[in-house]
């Protein structure tokens, strides 16, 4: 095992995450790609791209508002316009930005549409000072009002998202450490969930429990917890409810959170109280597809090479690959999900991507049970190394785990599986 797991705090007697190096290497990567491109500058409104370039963050409330923006000009340093007093905070506490942190807001998702002209004016002034006004400016995501205002100021708009995706797809040493740490925190959340889960508990209670464990450990943001149980497992709805867990239910979860910005996407499936033969079989098939994909991962292999071993959509009840999208799936994980590379029979044959060392991505599989209502869903996150890859999601998933304890009769405990005597519980429980 090549990756190390550290504590969650910084210390003077051991190098864990080197944040100065993290900031410098991320910015250097974007600057290099920008210098090699035809773009004169990058203009970013996406929170993850802004964080990658400027190493700033103002809370999860701002993630969907497109209110802050940064400009990275060719041959220059990044400039950030931020929300109210956050700009002053960065001047005081972010020495790598200093006075290049400025007050400025966009349109608040259209609530203050007159700000579009002011955003465009700010950008035009900076480009003119650097003789870049005639050069294409790559933009990641943008509101129409801002786009039109920039064009009215003579700014030539181009697509900047491919450059940012290219910069972010290969992780630095410190990014990998942060992602591995985020996975460790989910390991702990699954451990607590497995101990507590039983008939009578609701899906939303599971979400609350997981969220508390993660926040207590220091999570920055619990982006979402899919909690899916019983007949809701097939088809997968991707959202939790207040459904009550019952004996014999399958239950699968996807835990997405961030530690210092770096995220997880991490599915596990359990049975509640007992598991049917159909559920056990579905889990095994789901696990086999996942293991086969993981075994193929190494530098030089393409996403098309991997997805060809996954079943066609028609084999598990869907009319097309588009209809089954994201059930047999893979995606990069970093400051956001999803990032490059993407693994899917829907897109990867036509647009294969080459797997490279130090990519970090999640591979996830799904299989419906023969009973017509239950299903299995498993996901592992991996770091690509020279020889292959290392799995960094460590909560046990080799076999279907039964949560909620065993049931007893006068003759003794019932088997975990009604139809067989398979020992699916971990012996340590």
VMD Tcl script that draws the C-alpha trace (Angstrom):
set ca {
  {0.00 0.00 0.00}
  {1.65 3.20 -1.20}
  {-0.61 5.96 0.21}
  {-0.35 7.23 3.75}
  {-3.14 8.19 6.11}
  {-2.40 11.12 8.42}
  {-4.26 12.93 11.13}
  {-6.60 15.79 10.33}
  {-4.50 18.63 11.77}
  {-1.23 20.22 10.72}
  {1.82 19.59 12.92}
  {5.39 20.83 12.93}
  {7.01 17.42 13.36}
  {5.58 15.62 10.31}
  {4.77 16.77 6.80}
  {1.22 15.87 5.96}
  {-0.45 18.16 3.45}
  {1.87 20.95 2.33}
  {-0.66 23.68 1.58}
  {1.88 26.13 0.19}
  {2.94 23.46 -2.29}
  {-0.70 22.61 -3.05}
  {-1.54 26.21 -3.91}
  {1.62 26.73 -5.96}
  {1.35 23.52 -7.98}
  {-2.31 23.99 -8.83}
  {-1.81 27.54 -10.05}
  {1.36 26.60 -11.95}
  {-0.50 23.86 -13.80}
  {-3.23 26.24 -14.97}
  {-0.68 28.92 -15.91}
  {1.29 26.44 -18.00}
  {-1.79 25.22 -19.86}
  {-2.95 28.79 -20.40}
  {0.45 29.75 -21.81}
  {0.25 26.85 -24.25}
  {-3.28 27.73 -25.36}
  {-4.71 30.35 -27.72}
  {-6.53 32.05 -24.85}
  {-5.48 35.43 -23.57}
  {-7.04 34.88 -20.15}
  {-9.32 32.66 -18.10}
  {-12.48 34.01 -16.47}
  {-14.00 31.65 -13.91}
  {-17.31 31.76 -12.05}
  {-17.35 28.12 -10.98}
  {-16.49 27.81 -7.26}
  {-14.24 24.80 -7.77}
  {-12.26 26.45 -10.54}
  {-11.93 29.64 -8.49}
  {-10.65 27.61 -5.55}
  {-8.18 25.72 -7.75}
  {-6.72 28.98 -9.07}
  {-6.95 31.31 -6.05}
  {-7.11 28.92 -3.04}
  {-10.08 30.78 -1.58}
  {-13.37 29.57 -0.19}
  {-16.35 31.40 1.33}
  {-18.66 28.58 2.33}
  {-21.05 26.15 0.76}
  {-23.89 28.68 0.61}
  {-22.17 30.37 -2.33}
  {-21.66 27.25 -4.45}
  {-24.72 27.68 -6.66}
  {-24.86 31.47 -6.89}
  {-22.19 32.34 -9.50}
  {-21.63 35.49 -7.46}
  {-17.81 35.58 -7.31}
  {-15.35 35.51 -10.21}
  {-11.64 35.47 -10.95}
  {-9.48 36.40 -13.91}
  {-6.17 34.76 -14.77}
  {-4.44 36.71 -17.56}
  {-1.64 35.34 -19.70}
  {1.66 36.04 -17.96}
  {-0.02 37.57 -14.92}
  {-1.32 36.73 -11.47}
  {-4.93 35.84 -10.67}
  {-7.35 38.57 -9.63}
  {-10.37 37.68 -7.51}
  {-13.59 39.64 -7.05}
  {-15.42 38.37 -4.01}
  {-18.57 38.87 -2.00}
  {-18.55 41.85 0.38}
  {-16.26 41.49 3.39}
  {-14.84 38.19 2.09}
  {-12.60 40.26 -0.18}
  {-11.10 42.05 2.83}
  {-10.67 38.73 4.65}
  {-8.58 37.42 1.74}
  {-6.43 40.56 1.79}
  {-5.64 39.93 5.47}
  {-5.39 36.13 5.55}
  {-4.48 35.04 2.02}
  {-1.03 36.56 1.40}
  {-0.75 34.78 -1.93}
  {-3.54 37.12 -3.15}
  {-3.20 40.27 -1.06}
  {-4.51 43.36 -2.88}
  {-5.54 41.25 -5.86}
  {-8.55 40.28 -3.75}
  {-11.18 42.89 -4.56}
  {-14.81 43.54 -3.73}
  {-17.17 42.73 -6.55}
  {-20.28 40.69 -7.24}
  {-22.04 39.28 -10.25}
  {-25.80 39.30 -10.79}
  {-26.90 37.09 -7.85}
  {-28.50 34.67 -10.32}
  {-30.36 37.55 -11.96}
  {-31.62 39.20 -8.77}
  {-29.26 42.11 -9.43}
  {-29.06 41.95 -13.20}
  {-27.66 45.48 -13.53}
  {-24.36 44.14 -12.13}
  {-23.65 42.39 -15.43}
  {-22.37 45.61 -16.98}
  {-20.12 46.29 -13.97}
  {-18.63 42.77 -14.16}
  {-17.92 43.27 -17.85}
  {-16.35 46.69 -17.22}
  {-14.02 45.27 -14.56}
  {-12.84 42.54 -16.90}
  {-12.37 44.90 -19.84}
  {-10.21 47.25 -17.76}
  {-7.88 44.43 -16.69}
  {-7.57 43.09 -20.22}
  {-6.87 46.53 -21.68}
  {-4.10 47.17 -19.13}
  {-2.38 44.00 -20.34}
  {-3.07 44.47 -24.08}
  {-5.27 41.35 -24.05}
  {-8.61 42.83 -25.03}
  {-8.48 41.36 -28.52}
  {-7.53 37.88 -27.29}
  {-10.07 35.10 -26.58}
  {-11.09 34.83 -22.92}
  {-11.93 31.31 -21.78}
  {-15.02 31.17 -19.55}
  {-16.17 28.14 -17.55}
  {-19.84 28.85 -16.65}
  {-21.61 32.15 -17.19}
  {-25.01 33.79 -16.98}
  {-26.42 35.10 -20.27}
  {-26.61 38.69 -19.00}
  {-22.90 38.66 -18.13}
  {-22.01 37.00 -21.42}
  {-23.85 39.65 -23.42}
  {-22.34 42.46 -21.35}
  {-18.82 41.14 -21.92}
  {-19.44 40.91 -25.65}
  {-20.75 44.47 -25.64}
  {-17.46 45.56 -24.04}
  {-15.53 43.93 -26.88}
  {-14.46 40.79 -25.00}
  {-14.12 37.74 -27.23}
  {-15.56 34.74 -25.37}
  {-14.26 31.17 -25.74}
  {-14.81 27.92 -23.86}
  {-12.44 27.74 -20.88}
  {-13.86 24.63 -19.26}
  {-11.72 22.12 -21.24}
  {-8.54 23.82 -20.05}
  {-9.67 23.68 -16.41}
  {-10.70 20.04 -16.75}
  {-7.31 19.27 -18.25}
  {-5.55 21.03 -15.37}
  {-7.56 19.24 -12.70}
  {-7.58 15.67 -14.04}
  {-4.07 14.75 -12.79}
  {-3.80 15.16 -9.03}
  {-0.80 16.46 -7.13}
  {0.66 14.65 -4.12}
  {-1.22 16.89 -1.72}
  {-4.51 16.58 -3.59}
  {-4.23 12.79 -3.36}
  {-3.56 13.00 0.38}
  {-6.64 15.18 0.85}
  {-8.86 12.84 -1.16}
  {-7.53 9.83 0.74}
  {-8.27 11.64 4.02}
  {-11.81 12.40 2.86}
  {-12.29 8.69 2.14}
  {-11.01 7.79 5.61}
  {-13.75 9.96 7.08}
  {-16.39 8.10 5.06}
  {-14.91 4.78 6.24}
  {-15.75 5.96 9.76}
  {-19.24 7.08 8.78}
  {-20.04 3.68 7.26}
  {-18.70 1.95 10.37}
  {-21.09 3.89 12.58}
  {-23.99 3.44 10.16}
  {-23.44 -0.31 10.01}
  {-23.42 -0.56 13.81}
  {-26.66 1.42 14.23}
  {-28.78 0.51 11.21}
  {-31.75 -1.76 11.96}
  {-35.45 -2.22 11.16}
  {-37.44 0.85 12.20}
  {-34.73 3.35 11.29}
  {-35.63 5.79 8.51}
  {-33.57 6.73 5.48}
  {-33.39 10.36 6.61}
  {-32.12 9.25 10.03}
  {-29.31 7.41 8.26}
  {-28.48 10.63 6.42}
  {-28.42 12.57 9.68}
  {-26.17 10.02 11.37}
  {-23.67 10.00 8.50}
  {-23.66 13.80 8.34}
  {-22.94 14.11 12.06}
  {-20.02 11.66 11.92}
  {-18.50 13.54 9.00}
  {-18.95 17.01 10.46}
  {-17.61 15.86 13.81}
  {-14.48 14.61 12.04}
  {-14.02 17.95 10.30}
  {-15.87 17.68 6.99}
  {-16.17 20.99 5.20}
  {-19.35 20.07 3.36}
  {-21.61 17.03 3.21}
  {-22.66 17.46 -0.39}
  {-25.15 14.65 -0.27}
  {-26.01 11.24 1.13}
  {-28.09 8.99 -1.07}
  {-30.00 6.61 1.20}
  {-32.05 4.15 -0.83}
  {-33.87 1.15 0.66}
  {-36.33 -1.61 -0.09}
  {-38.35 -1.42 -3.28}
  {-36.88 2.07 -3.89}
  {-33.61 0.37 -4.91}
  {-34.90 -0.56 -8.36}
  {-35.02 1.76 -10.25}
  {-32.46 3.93 -8.45}
  {-34.09 7.31 -7.62}
  {-30.88 9.10 -6.44}
  {-32.63 10.79 -3.49}
  {-33.45 9.77 0.08}
  {-36.87 9.86 1.78}
  {-38.33 9.11 5.21}
  {-38.97 5.46 4.29}
  {-38.59 3.07 7.23}
  {-36.13 0.19 6.94}
  {-37.75 -3.26 7.19}
  {-36.36 -6.76 7.78}
  {-35.07 -8.22 4.53}
  {-34.61 -4.83 2.86}
  {-31.61 -4.01 0.73}
  {-30.23 -0.54 1.49}
  {-27.52 1.27 -0.41}
  {-25.89 4.60 0.24}
  {-23.67 7.05 -1.59}
  {-21.71 9.44 0.63}
  {-20.43 12.64 -0.95}
  {-18.58 15.13 1.20}
  {-15.46 17.28 1.07}
  {-12.42 17.69 3.25}
  {-10.60 20.94 2.51}
  {-12.49 20.97 -0.77}
  {-11.68 17.43 -1.92}
  {-14.60 15.12 -2.38}
  {-15.73 11.53 -2.15}
  {-18.25 9.45 -4.08}
  {-18.56 6.18 -2.19}
  {-21.43 3.63 -2.46}
  {-22.04 0.68 -0.17}
  {-24.92 -1.82 -0.07}
  {-26.27 -3.64 2.99}
  {-29.10 -6.01 3.83}
  {-31.23 -5.26 6.88}
  {-31.64 -8.18 9.27}
  {-31.37 -10.85 6.61}
  {-30.65 -11.20 2.91}
  {-32.42 -13.23 0.26}
  {-30.62 -15.39 -2.25}
  {-31.68 -12.94 -4.98}
  {-30.02 -10.09 -3.12}
  {-26.85 -12.09 -2.54}
  {-26.68 -13.02 -6.22}
  {-27.24 -9.42 -7.34}
  {-24.50 -8.23 -5.01}
  {-22.06 -10.80 -6.31}
  {-22.69 -9.84 -9.91}
  {-22.36 -6.14 -9.07}
  {-19.07 -6.84 -7.26}
  {-17.72 -8.97 -10.10}
  {-18.29 -6.20 -12.68}
  {-16.58 -3.70 -10.39}
  {-13.60 -5.96 -9.65}
  {-13.08 -6.72 -13.31}
  {-13.02 -3.01 -14.12}
  {-10.56 -2.27 -11.31}
  {-8.27 -5.06 -12.52}
  {-7.93 -3.30 -15.89}
  {-6.88 0.07 -14.51}
  {-3.31 1.12 -15.30}
  {-1.62 3.93 -17.23}
  {-2.16 3.67 -20.98}
  {-5.47 1.83 -20.83}
  {-8.45 3.79 -22.16}
  {-11.88 4.30 -20.69}
  {-13.27 2.36 -23.67}
  {-11.10 -0.64 -22.72}
  {-12.69 -0.61 -19.27}
  {-16.36 -0.07 -20.08}
  {-16.47 -2.81 -22.71}
  {-16.47 -5.41 -19.92}
  {-19.60 -3.89 -18.36}
  {-23.03 -5.19 -19.41}
  {-25.09 -3.52 -22.10}
  {-28.08 -1.51 -20.85}
  {-30.49 -4.02 -22.32}
  {-28.99 -6.77 -20.16}
  {-30.29 -5.15 -16.97}
  {-33.61 -3.75 -18.11}
  {-32.96 -0.44 -19.87}
  {-33.72 0.50 -23.44}
  {-30.50 2.39 -24.15}
  {-27.16 3.38 -22.68}
  {-28.49 6.91 -22.21}
  {-31.43 5.56 -20.18}
  {-29.01 3.57 -18.00}
  {-26.43 6.37 -17.73}
  {-24.42 6.43 -14.47}
  {-25.45 2.96 -13.30}
  {-22.31 1.32 -14.69}
  {-20.12 4.37 -14.47}
  {-16.83 6.00 -13.59}
  {-15.79 9.60 -13.05}
  {-12.90 11.69 -11.83}
  {-13.08 13.03 -8.29}
  {-11.31 16.12 -6.97}
  {-12.58 19.54 -5.97}
  {-15.87 18.48 -7.51}
  {-17.65 15.52 -8.90}
  {-17.67 14.90 -11.69}
  {-14.27 15.50 -13.29}
  {-12.34 13.78 -16.06}
  {-12.06 10.95 -16.94}
  {-15.58 9.65 -17.57}
  {-16.29 5.92 -17.92}
  {-19.59 5.02 -19.56}
  {-20.76 2.86 -22.42}
  {-22.82 5.87 -23.46}
  {-19.80 8.11 -24.21}
  {-16.52 6.23 -23.83}
  {-16.53 4.21 -27.06}
  {-16.92 7.35 -29.16}
  {-14.71 9.51 -26.92}
  {-12.14 7.31 -25.14}
  {-9.79 8.91 -22.62}
  {-6.36 7.57 -21.72}
  {-5.82 6.67 -18.08}
  {-2.75 8.36 -16.58}
  {-0.75 8.04 -13.39}
  {-2.09 10.12 -10.47}
  {-5.60 10.27 -11.79}
  {-8.17 9.75 -9.04}
  {-11.58 8.43 -9.99}
  {-14.53 6.41 -8.78}
  {-15.88 3.28 -10.45}
  {-19.45 2.28 -9.61}
  {-21.67 -0.62 -10.66}
  {-25.33 -1.56 -10.24}
  {-27.24 -4.77 -10.63}
  {-30.98 -5.43 -10.19}
  {-31.98 -8.59 -8.31}
  {-34.10 -11.31 -9.86}
  {-36.88 -10.60 -7.33}
  {-37.79 -7.53 -9.42}
  {-37.49 -4.91 -6.68}
  {-34.14 -5.07 -4.88}
  {-30.69 -4.23 -6.22}
  {-27.02 -3.78 -5.36}
  {-24.84 -0.72 -5.82}
  {-21.10 -0.60 -5.03}
  {-18.42 1.99 -5.67}
  {-14.68 2.21 -5.12}
  {-12.38 5.20 -5.49}
  {-8.90 4.51 -6.85}
  {-5.60 6.31 -7.34}
  {-3.73 5.31 -10.50}
  {-0.07 4.40 -9.95}
  {2.69 3.14 -12.23}
  {1.68 -0.52 -11.93}
  {-2.10 -0.25 -11.72}
  {-4.17 1.41 -9.04}
  {-4.79 1.54 -5.30}
  {-8.29 1.42 -3.82}
  {-8.74 4.13 -1.18}
  {-12.33 3.35 -0.11}
  {-11.72 0.79 2.62}
  {-15.03 -0.05 4.28}
  {-15.50 -3.79 3.55}
  {-17.53 -4.54 0.44}
  {-16.25 -7.92 -0.76}
  {-19.50 -9.58 0.37}
  {-22.98 -8.35 1.23}
  {-22.99 -7.27 4.88}
  {-26.13 -7.80 6.95}
  {-26.86 -4.98 9.40}
  {-29.25 -4.95 12.32}
  {-28.20 -8.11 14.13}
  {-29.37 -11.68 13.76}
  {-32.84 -12.92 14.55}
  {-33.27 -15.76 17.06}
  {-35.75 -18.58 17.51}
  {-36.01 -21.11 20.33}
  {-33.59 -23.26 18.34}
  {-30.98 -20.51 18.07}
  {-29.98 -17.74 15.63}
  {-31.41 -17.73 12.14}
  {-28.86 -17.70 9.31}
  {-28.11 -14.30 7.83}
  {-29.56 -15.56 4.55}
  {-32.95 -17.21 4.58}
  {-32.21 -19.64 1.80}
  {-28.59 -20.47 2.61}
  {-26.25 -20.72 5.57}
  {-23.78 -18.18 4.12}
  {-21.99 -16.23 6.78}
  {-22.29 -12.70 5.44}
  {-21.77 -10.85 8.70}
  {-18.22 -10.04 9.67}
  {-17.10 -12.39 12.42}
  {-15.95 -9.48 14.54}
  {-19.48 -8.15 14.99}
}
mol new
graphics top color blue
foreach p $ca { graphics top sphere $p radius 0.5 }
foreach p [lrange $ca 0 end-1] q [lrange $ca 1 end] { graphics top cylinder $p $q radius 0.2 }
display resetview
